[in-house]
C-alpha cells in the first residue's frame, strides 16, 4: 500500500485541506489554551481538564500528521481532463442496472480518502470500481460478492453529478 498512488478528486483534496486547517487554526489552539489553563491550576495528576486536554492534543497532532502525509502523496485527478469520456475512469458517476435484483444504482469512483457509501462514493480500488474501469455504456461487469457473483450493466457514465446538472460530458 505504501507505493500505491493516492488518487483523489479536487473536491476530496479540498476537504482534506479544510479539515487540516480546522484542526490547525481552531481546534488545536483551543485545546492548547485549555491545557495551559489546567496546568496553571496546580496538581496535574488528578486534573481532568489537563489529562483529557493532553490526550486530545495527541489525537489532533496524530490526525494532522496523517492528513499531511495523505496530501503530500495525493495525485489530484480532474475527471474533466480525461480523454475518452465515454468510458469509466476515476471520478466518473456510473449508473448501473443490477441484473439479479432489477434495480438501478449510481456510484461515483473516488479516492480512498473520499469514501461515502451513503452518497454512493466508492473507492477506485474496490472490486466494483475495478470491474467498471475502462468499460462503457452497455457493458456488463461481474463482481464477486459474499452472496456470489453479481452482474451489472452500465447504463450511464457522467463526469459531473447527474443530480446537479451543469457542464460535463454526457454518456
C-alpha positions in Angstrom: 0.0 0.0 0.0 3.0 2.3 0.6 3.8 2.6 -3.2 0.1 2.8 -4.2 -0.9 6.2 -5.6 -3.3 8.3 -3.5 -5.6 9.4 -6.3 -8.2 12.0 -5.2 -10.6 14.4 -6.8 -10.1 18.2 -6.4 -13.2 18.2 -4.1 -11.7 15.4 -1.9 -8.3 17.2 -1.7 -10.1 20.4 -0.7 -11.9 18.5 2.1 -8.6 17.2 3.4 -7.1 20.7 3.4 -10.2 22.1 5.1 -10.0 19.5 7.9 -6.3 20.2 8.4 -6.8 23.9 8.6 -9.8 23.5 11.0 -7.5 21.4 13.3 -4.5 23.7 13.0 -6.3 27.1 13.3 -9.3 26.3 15.5 -9.3 23.0 17.5 -5.6 22.8 18.4 -5.2 26.4 19.7 -8.4 25.9 21.7 -7.1 22.7 23.3 -3.7 24.3 24.0 -5.4 27.1 25.8 -7.4 24.6 27.9 -4.3 22.6 28.7 -2.4 25.7 29.7 -5.1 26.9 32.0 -5.5 23.4 33.5 -1.7 23.2 34.1 -1.8 26.5 35.9 -4.2 25.1 38.4 -1.5 23.0 40.1 -1.6 19.3 40.7 -1.9 17.7 37.2 -2.2 14.1 38.3 -5.9 14.4 39.1 -6.7 17.3 36.8 -9.3 16.0 34.3 -9.0 19.0 32.1 -5.3 18.7 31.8 -5.3 14.9 31.3 -8.1 15.0 28.7 -6.6 18.0 27.0 -3.2 16.3 26.6 -4.9 13.2 25.2 -6.9 15.3 22.8 -3.8 17.2 21.8 -2.1 13.9 20.9 -5.1 12.9 18.8 -5.2 16.2 16.9 -1.4 16.1 16.2 -1.7 12.5 15.0 -4.6 13.3 12.7 -2.7 16.4 11.4 0.3 14.2 10.6 -1.9 11.7 8.8 -3.6 14.4 6.8 -0.2 15.9 5.8 1.0 12.5 4.6 -2.2 11.9 2.6 -2.0 15.4 1.0 1.7 15.1 0.2 1.1 11.7 -1.5 -2.1 12.8 -3.3 -2.4 12.8 -7.0 -5.3 15.2 -7.8 -7.2 13.9 -10.8 -9.6 16.2 -12.7 -12.1 14.0 -14.4 -13.0 16.7 -16.9 -9.4 16.4 -18.2 -9.8 12.7 -19.1 -9.9 11.7 -22.7 -12.4 9.0 -23.9 -15.2 10.2 -21.6 -17.4 7.5 -23.0 -15.5 5.1 -20.8 -15.5 4.7 -17.0 -12.4 6.3 -15.4 -11.6 7.8 -12.0 -14.1 10.5 -10.9 -17.0 9.1 -13.1 -20.6 8.9 -12.0 -21.7 5.5 -13.2 -25.3 4.3 -13.3 -25.6 0.6 -13.1 -28.5 -1.8 -13.6 -28.3 -4.8 -11.2 -29.4 -7.6 -13.4 -30.1 -10.0 -10.5 -32.1 -7.5 -8.4 -33.6 -5.5 -11.2 -32.5 -2.3 -9.5 -30.7 0.8 -10.7 -27.7 2.1 -8.7 -25.4 5.0 -9.0 -21.8 5.2 -7.8 -19.0 7.7 -8.1 -15.5 6.4 -8.3 -13.3 8.4 -5.9 -10.1 8.2 -3.9 -9.7 6.2 -0.7 -9.9 9.3 1.4 -13.3 10.3 -0.1 -15.4 7.2 0.7 -19.0 7.9 1.4 -21.1 4.8 0.8 -24.3 6.6 1.8 -23.7 9.1 -1.1 -22.6 6.3 -3.5 -18.9 7.2 -3.4 -16.8 4.1 -3.8 -13.0 3.7 -3.8 -11.3 3.2 -7.1 -9.6 0.1 -5.5 -12.9 -1.5 -4.6 -13.9 -4.7 -6.6 -16.9 -3.0 -8.2 -14.9 0.1 -9.3 -12.0 -2.1 -10.6 -14.5 -4.1 -12.6 -16.0 -0.9 -14.1 -12.8 0.9 -15.0 -12.3 1.2 -18.8 -15.8 -0.1 -19.6 -18.5 1.8 -21.5 -22.3 2.0 -21.7 -23.8 -1.3 -22.5 -21.0 -3.4 -21.0 -21.8 -5.9 -18.3 -19.5 -6.3 -15.4 -19.4 -9.1 -12.9 -18.3 -8.7 -9.3 -17.7 -11.4 -6.7 -19.6 -10.6 -3.5 -20.2 -12.5 -0.3 -23.5 -13.7 -1.8 -22.0 -14.9 -5.0 -21.3 -13.3 -8.4 -23.4 -10.2 -9.2 -23.8 -8.8 -12.7 -24.4 -5.1 -13.5 -25.0 -3.4 -16.9 -23.5 0.0 -17.3 -26.4 2.3 -18.2 -24.8 5.8 -18.0 -21.5 7.4 -17.5 -21.1 11.1 -16.5 -18.2 13.2 -15.3 -20.4 15.6 -13.3 -23.1 14.9 -10.7 -26.2 13.9 -12.8 -28.4 15.3 -10.0 -26.7 18.7 -10.1 -26.9 19.3 -13.8 -24.2 21.6 -15.1 -21.5 21.2 -17.6 -19.9 17.9 -18.3 -19.8 15.1 -20.8 -23.0 13.1 -21.1 -22.6 9.4 -21.7 
